């Protein structure tokens, strides 16, 4: 699996928004040293990425999603629903035949 470097993504957007460590600390309500420590990490939690997304007004999750070639949750759900529709259509066909047979007798 390819390594994702959230650090580069976050710092690219912070630079684009011209946000330094002091500004990040102020906007996130952190002490300077805490913000500095946070910004030096190579990996971030989902919660931290969400905070950086809000701070930078940038959807890091969408960028991360483009790095994977996986089915979207909606596609998986759609497949399950399509399978269920086929089952129900078969059931309806059987019930119609049964009803016709009962009415014909």
C-alpha positions in Angstrom: 0.0 0.0 0.0 1.2 3.4 -0.9 2.2 5.7 1.9 0.1 8.9 2.2 1.9 12.0 3.5 -0.7 14.1 5.1 2.1 16.4 6.4 2.8 17.6 2.8 -0.9 18.1 2.0 -1.6 20.1 5.2 1.6 22.2 4.9 0.9 22.9 1.2 -2.5 24.3 2.1 -1.3 26.2 5.2 1.4 27.8 3.0 -1.3 28.6 0.3 -3.5 30.3 3.0 -0.4 32.0 4.5 -1.0 30.5 7.9 2.0 30.2 10.2 2.3 28.2 13.4 1.2 31.2 15.6 -1.9 31.7 13.4 -2.7 28.0 13.5 -2.4 28.0 17.2 -4.7 31.0 17.6 -7.4 29.7 15.2 -7.4 26.2 16.7 -7.3 27.5 20.2 -4.0 25.8 21.0 -0.9 26.9 22.8 2.0 27.7 20.4 4.0 24.7 21.5 1.1 22.3 21.1 0.4 23.7 17.6 4.1 23.4 16.7 4.2 19.8 17.9 1.0 19.0 16.0 2.4 20.5 12.8 5.6 18.5 13.0 3.9 15.2 12.9 4.0 13.2 9.7 0.6 11.6 10.3 -2.7 13.0 11.6 -5.8 11.5 13.0 -9.2 11.9 11.3 -10.1 14.5 13.9 -7.0 16.5 13.2 -7.5 16.3 9.4 -11.0 17.6 9.9 -9.7 20.5 12.0 -7.1 21.3 9.3 -9.8 21.0 6.6 -11.9 23.6 8.4 -9.0 25.8 9.2 -7.8 25.8 5.5 -11.3 25.6 4.0 -10.0 22.7 2.0 -11.4 19.1 1.8 -8.3 16.9 2.5 -10.6 13.9 2.6 -11.6 14.4 -1.0 -7.9 14.6 -2.0 -7.2 11.4 0.0 -10.1 9.6 -1.6 -8.6 10.2 -5.1 -5.6 8.3 -4.1 -7.6 5.0 -3.8 -9.4 3.1 -6.5 -12.1 1.7 -4.3 -15.9 1.6 -4.8 -17.8 4.4 -3.2 -20.0 3.4 -0.3 -23.0 4.6 -2.3 -22.0 2.2 -5.1 -21.8 -0.7 -2.7 -25.2 0.1 -1.3 -26.6 0.5 -4.8 -25.4 -3.0 -5.7 -27.1 -4.5 -2.6 -30.3 -2.7 -3.4 -30.2 -3.8 -7.1 -29.8 -7.4 -5.9 -32.7 -7.0 -3.6 -34.8 -5.6 -6.4 -34.1 -8.7 -8.5 -35.1 -10.9 -5.6 -38.4 -9.0 -5.2 -39.1 -9.1 -9.0 -38.7 -12.9 -8.9 -41.0 -13.1 -5.9 -43.6 -11.0 -7.6 -43.5 -13.2 -10.7 -44.0 -16.3 -8.6 -46.9 -14.7 -6.7 -48.6 -13.6 -10.0 -48.3 -17.1 -11.4 -49.7 -18.6 -8.2 -52.6 -16.1 -8.2 -53.3 -16.9 -11.8 -53.3 -20.6 -11.1 -55.6 -20.1 -8.1 -58.0 -17.9 -10.1 -58.1 -20.2 -13.0 -59.2 -23.2 -10.9 
